[in-house]
């Protein structure tokens, strides 16, 4: 972010020893290894309690910078210089960072998008799962956030920085539920593959697999002392397991339909189960006896939660309501109504003063369980909200959605803090670089991603193919990555910079296989119809590849289109990424006329932007700085 965003005029030294001058911003990789440190330093500065004579302007700037970094972290990791174009122009009008550094906005943006006056309620949006996120839960110490997805994986996030620490893989079907043990040493996951897996969240190792249910496992809960793990299944039963040995101690039967949710009372003396039969049952987990059956919901009960003191049991239903019960008497104290669609997840705050509910109407509501009043409605997810969890200190509320994101909210203010990104569809191919320092993955989402296999961090996404990518190969020296696509082309990428060096065209059908010669001078490609072509790498002009199939060298690349267009999260020009779009501004459709682009969002909003294309610098906009004289 250069001296512009380091604010040396406020008396601060350039962080991390990086020297930057105005007009000479850092390269894309200057901060790559320190991004987590920067997030923590800025957060600590923002949390500082100033003295009377402290620089309040600096403090205000630091606090706004926390929102700024949390909101645009995902693009700053892959294209840091978008801070000057996308991040500044799409920040709220009253943002202190926007005001302070507005003179850094590139001159080729001449029609600015309409933006709100202040930051909305989203603190962070965590992207990375390739399919809908159906569950999220904090570790007991609040240092980890686990999320489960239809992509069959569990991800462990740092809720402070928004960085994905690790991805747990092993389930053969989508993961329906997750739960930490009370001491945080185990993470249990339940799946459509009818199994429960117990993971070590520190190492990511699967310690054991629990089998016995005849249908998919929908819910789980640890007893407060951690000695029991209860699992509920589509087979209409609940099983009680010893998580140390993996032995099933007992099976509880009685529900007439499948069991959708469970919860232990805080003292561990009751286990509540909710079912598609529209009832809640209260069990003695020691004896397995059903003590009472609670009836009142008009549709099936999807979720339950005990208050921290155990005096209330909340239940959520497809009838769009929440009911608060006295678990001792079985009496319904009050129904909570307000959601426009069915309610399927709930969570009490650690102090019991708030009850959060998530709905198919894409919102979260925060209720006062004593009065039944709805205090606030949190909006931001683009699809239905599947799960929620409060952090142990109650300062964060995590919500998981079928829009493939997790959002972190401040339950006091309703502000959203962060979002995490990765492949959006099935992964079709993977390949290690020759030195093992990079792992490339290709997907049905038309992209390739380059990962650090040691840390699990995504270095950068490679975008450009018009159809799904299904084959990849590194050159023997690791300096090139070739990708083959259903769009009938091969692309040659520089894995260090992420730049596409060449696009090889000529196949009449989609390219099914590619391989480099041992010396890396030739690339062989074969299409689905059996057509084989041989490409000479680096022939002719620098970085160009030529087709030598017919013994005639000719240049394959043609001039790229000169129009603006939208490719998921980017406004592109001349086949290069020009302007990154925040998730809230991504398109359902777009239209272009000359240098004006109109983007229609699923929310119903239309964003119009204009660019002076004559001033857009030549070269790769994804990595290099963009400045105008």
C-alpha positions in Angstrom: 0.0 0.0 0.0 2.9 2.4 -0.4 3.5 5.6 1.6 -0.1 6.6 0.7 -1.6 3.9 2.9 1.3 3.7 5.4 0.5 7.3 6.6 4.0 8.4 7.3 2.7 11.9 7.5 1.0 10.9 10.7 4.3 10.0 12.3 4.3 6.3 11.6 7.3 4.3 10.3 6.8 2.1 7.2 5.8 -1.3 8.6 7.9 -4.4 8.4 10.9 -2.5 7.1 9.5 -1.9 3.6 10.5 1.4 2.2 7.9 3.0 -0.1 7.7 6.3 -1.9 4.7 8.2 -3.2 4.2 7.5 -6.9 6.2 4.3 -6.5 3.9 1.7 -4.9 5.2 -1.7 -3.8 5.0 -4.8 -6.1 2.2 -7.3 -5.7 4.3 -9.6 -3.5 5.9 -7.1 -1.1 3.4 -7.8 1.6 2.5 -11.4 0.7 4.3 -13.0 3.7 3.3 -10.4 6.2 -0.4 -10.1 5.4 -1.5 -11.7 8.6 0.9 -9.6 10.7 -0.4 -6.4 9.1 -4.0 -7.4 9.9 -3.1 -8.0 13.6 -1.0 -4.8 13.9 -3.8 -2.7 12.5 -6.4 -4.4 14.7 -4.3 -3.9 17.8 -3.8 -0.2 17.0 -7.5 0.2 16.5 -8.2 -1.4 19.9 -5.8 1.0 21.6 -7.4 3.0 24.4 -6.1 6.6 23.8 -5.1 9.1 26.4 -6.5 12.6 26.3 -3.7 14.0 24.2 -3.6 11.0 21.8 -3.9 11.5 18.1 -7.6 10.8 17.7 -7.4 11.3 14.0 -4.9 8.5 13.7 -7.1 6.3 16.0 -10.2 7.0 13.8 -8.2 6.2 10.7 -6.9 2.9 12.3 -10.4 1.8 13.3 -11.7 2.5 9.8 -8.7 0.7 8.3 -9.7 -2.4 10.2 -13.1 -2.4 8.4 -11.3 -1.5 5.1 -8.8 -4.4 5.4 -11.5 -6.9 6.6 -13.8 -5.9 3.7 -11.2 -6.1 0.9 -8.7 -8.7 2.4 -9.4 -11.3 -0.3 -8.5 -9.0 -3.2 -5.6 -7.4 -1.3 -4.1 -10.9 -1.0 -4.2 -11.7 -4.7 -4.0 -8.2 -6.3 -2.8 -5.7 -3.7 -2.8 -2.7 -6.1 -6.6 -2.9 -6.4 -6.5 -1.0 -3.1 -6.2 2.1 -5.2 -9.0 1.4 -7.6 -11.6 -1.0 -6.4 -11.2 -0.8 -2.6 -11.1 3.0 -2.4 -13.9 3.7 -4.9 -16.2 1.1 -3.4 -15.7 2.1 0.2 -18.5 4.1 1.9 -18.4 7.9 1.4 -17.6 8.6 5.0 -14.8 6.0 5.3 -11.8 7.7 6.8 -9.4 5.7 4.6 -11.3 6.7 1.5 -11.2 10.4 2.4 -7.5 10.3 3.4 -6.3 8.6 0.2 -8.9 9.7 -2.4 -6.2 11.4 -4.5 -4.7 7.9 -5.2 -7.7 6.7 -7.2 -6.5 6.1 -10.8 -7.5 8.7 -13.4 -8.9 6.1 -15.8 -12.0 5.6 -13.5 -14.2 8.5 -14.6 -17.7 7.3 -13.6 -17.7 6.1 -10.0 -20.2 3.6 -8.6 -22.8 4.7 -6.1 -21.8 3.6 -2.7 -23.5 3.9 0.8 -22.6 6.6 3.3 -21.3 4.3 6.0 -20.1 0.7 6.3 -22.9 -1.9 6.3 -23.4 -4.6 9.0 -20.9 -7.1 7.5 -17.5 -7.3 9.2 -15.9 -10.0 7.1 -17.0 -12.4 4.4 -15.0 -15.7 4.4 -14.8 -17.4 1.0 -13.2 -20.7 0.1 -15.8 -23.5 0.0 -16.7 -24.7 -3.4 -20.3 -25.4 -2.5 -22.9 -24.3 0.1 -21.8 -23.9 3.7 -24.2 -25.7 6.0 -22.6 -25.4 9.4 -20.2 -23.2 11.4 -18.9 -23.3 14.9 -16.3 -21.6 17.1 -13.7 -23.5 19.1 -14.2 -23.1 22.9 -11.3 -20.7 23.2 -12.6 -18.7 20.2 -9.3 -19.0 18.3 -10.7 -21.2 15.5 -13.9 -21.1 13.4 -14.8 -24.4 11.7 -17.2 -24.5 8.7 -18.7 -27.5 7.0 -19.8 -27.6 3.4 -21.6 -29.6 0.6 -18.1 -29.7 -1.0 -17.4 -32.6 1.5 -14.8 -30.6 3.4 -14.4 -28.8 6.7 -12.3 -25.6 6.9 -10.7 -24.2 9.9 -10.4 -20.4 9.9 -8.7 -17.7 12.0 -11.6 -15.5 12.9 -9.4 -12.5 13.5 -7.5 -12.4 10.2 -10.0 -14.4 8.1 -7.2 -16.7 6.9 -8.0 -20.4 6.3 -5.7 -22.4 8.5 -6.5 -25.9 7.1 -9.0 -28.0 5.1 -10.1 -31.3 6.4 -10.9 -33.9 3.8 -12.1 -37.5 4.1 -15.9 -37.6 4.0 -17.3 -39.2 0.8 -20.5 -37.1 0.8 -21.4 -33.6 2.0 -20.8 -32.6 5.6 -24.0 -31.8 7.5 -22.9 -30.9 11.0 -19.8 -30.2 13.1 -19.1 -29.8 16.8 -16.0 -29.1 19.0 -15.5 -31.0 22.2 -15.7 -28.8 25.3 -11.9 -28.8 25.7 -11.4 -28.0 22.0 -9.2 -31.0 21.4 -11.6 -32.8 19.1 -13.7 -31.7 16.2 -16.6 -34.0 15.2 -18.1 -34.0 11.7 -21.2 -35.7 10.5 -21.9 -36.6 6.9 -24.3 -37.9 4.3 -21.9 -40.8 4.0 -23.6 -42.1 7.3 -20.4 -41.7 9.4 -19.0 -39.4 12.0 -15.3 -38.4 12.0 -13.3 -37.2 14.9 -10.5 -34.8 14.0 -7.5 -33.2 15.8 -8.1 -29.5 14.9 -4.4 -28.8 15.6 -2.9 -31.2 13.1 -5.9 -31.9 10.9 -5.6 -35.6 11.4 -8.7 -37.8 11.5 -8.4 -39.8 14.7 -11.4 -42.2 14.2 -14.5 -42.9 12.1 -17.7 -43.8 13.9 -20.1 -46.1 12.0 -23.5 -47.5 12.8 -26.2 -45.2 11.5 -28.2 -46.7 8.6 -28.9 -43.3 7.1 -27.1 -40.0 6.9 -26.2 -38.2 10.1 -27.9 -34.8 10.5 -26.8 -33.5 13.8 -24.3 -34.0 16.7 -23.6 -32.6 20.2 -21.0 -33.2 22.9 -22.1 -33.5 26.5 -20.8 -30.7 28.7 -18.2 -32.9 30.3 -17.1 -34.2 26.8 -17.6 -37.9 27.8 -20.5 -38.4 25.4 -21.1 -37.6 21.8 -24.7 -37.7 20.6 -25.6 -38.2 16.9 -29.0 -37.9 15.2 -29.8 -39.5 11.9 -32.3 -39.9 9.1 -32.8 -43.4 10.4 -35.0 -41.8 13.2 -32.5 -42.7 16.0 -30.0 -41.0 18.3 -26.8 -42.7 19.2 -24.6 -42.0 22.2 -20.9 -42.6 21.6 -17.8 -42.6 23.8 -15.5 -40.2 21.8 -12.4 -41.7 23.4 -13.0 -45.3 22.3 -15.5 -44.8 19.5 -17.9 -47.3 21.1 -21.7 -46.7 20.7 -23.1 -46.9 24.3 -26.8 -46.7 23.5 -29.4 -46.1 20.8 -32.4 -43.9 21.6 -35.6 -44.6 19.7 -39.1 -43.1 19.7 -39.3 -40.4 17.0 -41.7 -41.3 14.1 -39.6 -39.3 11.6 -36.0 -38.5 11.1 -34.2 -36.5 13.9 -32.9 -33.1 12.6 -31.3 -31.5 15.7 -30.1 -32.2 19.3 -28.8 -30.3 22.3 -27.5 -31.2 25.8 -28.7 -29.1 28.7 -25.8 -27.1 30.3 -25.7 -29.6 33.3 -25.7 -32.6 30.9 -28.8 -34.1 32.6 -31.1 -33.7 29.6 -30.7 -34.4 25.9 -33.2 -32.7 23.7 -34.0 -34.0 20.2 -36.1 -32.3 17.4 -37.7 -34.2 14.6 -39.6 -34.1 11.4 -42.6 -35.5 13.4 -43.0 -31.9 14.7 -42.1 -32.8 18.3 -39.2 -32.3 20.7 -38.2 -35.1 23.0 -36.3 -34.7 26.3 -34.1 -37.7 27.2 -32.1 -38.8 30.2 -28.8 -39.6 28.5 -27.7 -41.9 31.4 -30.7 -44.2 31.2 -31.9 -43.5 27.7 -35.5 -42.9 29.0 -37.7 -40.3 27.3 -38.9 -37.9 30.0 -41.3 -35.8 28.0 -42.5 -34.9 24.5 -43.1 -31.2 23.6 -45.7 -30.5 21.0 -46.9 -27.2 19.5 -45.1 -26.5 16.2 -47.3 -26.9 13.1 -44.4 -28.0 10.9 -41.2 -30.0 11.5 -38.7 -28.8 14.1 -35.3 -28.0 12.5 -33.2 -26.7 15.4 -32.9 -26.3 19.2 -30.8 -24.6 21.7 -30.7 -24.5 25.6 -30.0 -21.1 27.2 -26.7 -21.0 29.1 -28.5 -21.3 32.5 -30.6 -24.2 31.2 -33.9 -22.5 32.1 -35.1 -22.1 28.5 -35.2 -24.4 25.5 -35.6 -22.6 22.1 -36.9 -24.5 19.1 -37.1 -23.4 15.5 -39.5 -24.7 12.9 -40.6 -24.8 9.3 -43.7 -23.0 10.5 -41.5 -19.8 10.5 -41.6 -19.4 14.2 -39.4 -20.0 17.3 -40.8 -21.3 20.5 -39.4 -20.8 24.0 -40.0 -23.7 26.4 -39.6 -24.4 30.1 -37.7 -27.8 29.9 -38.7 -28.6 33.5 -42.5 -28.3 32.9 -42.7 -28.7 29.1 -44.8 -25.5 28.9 -44.3 -23.1 26.0 -43.6 -19.7 27.4 -43.9 -17.7 24.1 -43.6 -17.9 20.3 -41.3 -15.5 18.4 -42.5 -14.5 15.0 -41.1 -12.3 12.3 -39.1 -14.4 9.8 -40.7 -14.5 6.3 -39.5 -18.1 5.6 -38.8 -21.2 7.7 -36.3 -21.0 10.6 -33.7 -23.7 10.8 -30.8 -22.5 13.0 -30.5 -20.8 16.4 -27.9 -19.9 19.0 -28.0 -18.2 22.4 -25.2 -15.7 23.2 -22.9 -16.9 26.0 -24.6 -14.6 28.6 -28.1 -15.7 27.4 -29.2 -12.1 26.7 -29.6 -12.7 23.0 -31.1 -15.4 20.8 -30.0 -15.5 17.2 -32.1 -17.2 14.5 -31.3 -17.9 10.9 -33.8 -18.3 8.2 -34.5 -19.3 4.6 -35.4 -15.6 4.1 -31.5 -14.9 4.0 -31.6 -13.0 7.3 -30.5 -13.4 10.9 -32.6 -12.0 13.7 -31.4 -11.1 17.2 -34.1 -11.5 19.9 -34.4 -10.6 23.5 -35.5 -14.0 25.0 -36.9 -12.4 28.1 -39.3 -10.0 26.3 -39.5 -11.7 22.9 -38.7 -8.5 21.1 -36.6 -8.6 17.9 -33.7 -6.2 18.5 -32.1 -6.3 15.0 -32.2 -8.0 11.6 -28.8 -8.8 10.0 -28.9 -8.8 6.2 -26.1 -9.4 3.7 -26.1 -13.1 2.7 -27.2 -13.7 -1.0 -28.7 -17.2 -0.2 -30.3 -18.8 2.8 -28.5 -18.9 6.1 -27.8 -22.5 7.2 -26.0 -22.2 10.5 -24.8 -19.8 13.2 -22.5 -19.7 16.2 -21.5 -17.1 18.8 -17.8 -16.8 19.8 -17.1 -17.8 23.4 -16.8 -14.2 24.5 -20.0 -13.2 22.7 -18.3 -10.5 20.6 -18.7 -12.3 17.3 -21.6 -14.1 15.6 -20.6 -16.4 12.7 -23.2 -17.2 10.0 -22.9 -19.8 7.3 -24.8 -19.6 4.0 -25.6 -21.4 0.8 -24.0 -18.4 -1.0 -20.8 -20.3 -0.1 -19.6 -17.7 2.4 -19.3 -17.3 6.2 -20.0 -13.9 7.6 -18.7 -12.6 11.0 -21.0 -10.1 12.7 -20.7 -7.8 15.7 -24.0 -8.8 17.5 -24.0 -5.5 19.4 -23.9 -3.2 16.4 -25.0 -5.6 13.6 -21.8 -4.9 11.6 -20.3 -7.7 9.5 -16.5 -8.2 9.9 -15.1 -10.7 7.2 -15.5 -13.3 3.8 -13.2 -16.4 2.5 -12.7 -17.5 -1.3 -11.8 -20.6 -3.2 -13.1 -22.8 -6.1 -16.8 -22.4 -6.6 -17.3 -25.8 -8.2 -15.9 -29.3 -8.5 -12.1 -29.6 -8.7 -11.2 -31.6 -11.9 -7.4 -31.8 -11.8 -4.4 -31.2 -9.5 -0.7 -31.0 -10.2 2.4 -30.4 -8.0 5.2 -28.2 -9.4 8.5 -30.1 -9.9 10.0 -28.7 -6.6 6.8 -29.4 -4.7 6.4 -25.8 -3.5 3.2 -25.2 -5.5 0.0 -27.2 -5.9 -2.2 -26.2 -8.9 -5.9 -27.1 -8.9 -8.3 -26.8 -11.8 -12.1 -26.6 -11.6 -15.5 -26.5 -13.2 -15.5 -22.9 -12.2 -13.2 -22.2 -15.2 -10.2 -21.2 -13.0 -6.9 -22.6 -11.8 -5.7 -21.9 -8.2 -2.1 -22.0 -7.0 -1.7 -23.1 -3.4 1.1 -23.3 -0.9 0.9 -27.0 0.1 2.7 -26.3 3.3 0.4 -23.6 4.7 -2.8 -24.3 2.6 -2.9 -20.6 1.6 -4.1 -19.8 -1.9 -1.3 -17.8 -3.6 -3.4 -16.6 -6.6 -6.3 -17.7 -8.9 -5.6 -17.9 -12.6 -8.6 -16.8 -14.7 -9.2 -16.6 -18.4 -10.7 -19.8 -19.7 -14.2 -19.5 -21.0 -15.2 -23.1 -20.0 -14.2 -25.6 -17.3 -10.5 -26.5 -16.9 -9.8 -30.3 -16.7 -6.1 -30.9 -17.4 -2.9 -29.2 -16.3 0.9 -29.8 -16.5 4.0 -28.0 -15.2 7.0 -27.7 -17.5 10.0 -29.7 -16.3 11.7 -26.6 -14.9 8.5 -25.4 -13.2 8.5 -22.0 -15.0 5.3 -22.6 -17.0 2.0 -24.1 -16.1 -0.2 -25.3 -19.0 -3.9 -25.6 -18.7 -6.4 -27.3 -21.1 -10.1 -26.5 -21.2 -13.4 -27.3 -22.6 -13.2 -24.0 -24.5 -10.8 -25.8 -26.9 -7.8 -23.7 -25.9 -4.6 -24.2 -23.9 -3.2 -21.5 -21.7 0.4 -21.0 -20.7 0.8 -19.3 -17.3 3.7 -18.0 -15.3 3.1 -19.6 -11.9 5.3 -17.0 -10.2 3.3 -13.9 -11.3 0.0 -15.5 -12.4 0.3 -13.9 -15.9 -1.1 -15.7 -18.9 1.8 -15.7 -21.4 0.0 -17.4 -24.3 -3.3 -18.7 -25.4 -3.0 -21.6 -27.9 -5.9 -22.0 -30.3 -6.4 -24.5 -33.1 -8.2 -27.5 -31.8 -11.6 -28.1 -33.2 -12.9 -30.0 -30.1 -12.1 -29.7 -26.4 -8.5 -30.5 -25.3 -8.4 -33.7 -23.3 -4.7 -34.1 -22.5 -1.5 -32.1 -22.5 2.2 -33.0 -21.8 5.5 -31.3 -21.9 8.6 -32.8 -23.6 11.4 -33.8 -21.2 13.4 -30.7 -22.2 10.4 -28.4 -21.9 10.7 -27.1 -25.5 7.6 -28.7 -26.8 4.0 -29.2 -25.6 1.9 -32.0 -27.0 -1.9 -31.6 -26.9 -4.6 -34.0 -27.8 -8.3 -33.2 -28.3 -11.3 -35.5 -27.5 -11.6 -36.5 -31.1 -8.0 -37.7 -31.2 -6.4 -34.7 -33.0 -2.8 -34.2 -31.7 -0.9 -30.9 -32.0 2.7 -30.0 -31.1 3.6 -26.6 -29.9 7.1 -25.1 -29.8 7.4 -23.1 -26.6 9.2 -19.7 -26.8 9.5 -19.8 -30.6 9.3 -16.5 -32.6 8.6 -13.5 -30.4 9.3 -13.7 -26.7 6.8 -15.8 -24.7 5.0 -16.9 -27.8 4.2 -20.5 -28.7 3.8 -21.6 -32.2 2.0 -24.6 -33.7 4.5 -26.8 -35.6 2.0 -29.6 -36.3 2.1 -29.0 -40.1 5.8 -28.0 -40.1 4.9 -24.3 -40.5 5.5 -21.9 -37.7 2.7 -19.3 -37.3 1.6 -17.0 -34.5 -1.5 -18.2 -32.8 -2.3 -15.2 -30.6 -4.7 -12.6 -32.0 -5.5 -9.2 -30.7 -7.8 -9.4 -27.6 -11.3 -7.9 -27.7 -11.4 -4.2 -26.9 -14.7 -4.2 -24.9 -15.5 -4.3 -21.2 -17.0 -7.4 -19.7 -17.5 -9.1 -16.4 -15.9 -12.4 -15.4 -17.4 -13.3 -12.0 -15.5 -11.0 -9.6 -13.7 -8.8 -12.1 -14.5 -6.1 -14.7 -12.2 -7.0 -17.5 -10.8 -5.1 -20.5 -8.7 -6.5 -23.4 -8.6 -9.9 -21.7 -7.1 -8.4 -18.5 -8.5 -7.9 -15.1 -9.2 -4.2 -14.7 -11.4 -3.7 -11.6 -12.3 -6.2 -8.8 -15.9 -6.4 -7.6 -16.8 -6.8 -4.0 -19.2 -9.8 -3.5 -22.1 -7.4 -2.9 -21.5 -5.9 -6.4 -21.1 -9.1 -8.5 -23.4 -9.5 -11.4 -26.4 -11.5 -12.3 -26.1 -9.7 -15.7 -24.3 -6.9 -17.3 -24.4 -4.6 -20.4 -21.8 -2.5 -22.1 -21.9 0.5 -24.3 -18.6 2.1 -25.3 -16.7 2.7 -22.0 -19.8 2.4 -19.7 -20.7 -0.9 -18.0 -23.9 -1.5 -16.1 -24.0 -4.4 -13.7 -27.2 -5.9 -12.3 -27.0 -7.6 -9.0 -29.3 -10.3 -7.6 -30.3 -7.8 -4.9 -32.1 -5.8 -7.6 -29.4 -3.0 -7.5 -27.8 -1.8 -10.7 -24.2 -0.4 -10.6 -23.0 1.8 -13.4 -19.3 2.5 -13.9 -17.3 4.3 -16.6 -13.6 4.0 -17.6 -11.4 6.2 -19.8 -10.0 3.3 -21.8 -7.4 5.5 -23.5 -5.7 6.1 -20.1 -5.8 2.4 -19.0 -2.0 1.5 -19.0 -0.9 -1.4 -21.2 0.5 -4.5 -19.5 -0.9 -6.9 -17.0 -3.3 -5.1 -14.7 -3.5 -7.9 -12.3 0.0 -7.6 -10.8 1.5 -4.3 -11.9 0.7 -0.8 -10.5 -1.7 1.4 -12.5 -0.8 5.1 -12.4 -1.5 8.0 -14.8 0.6 11.1 -15.5 
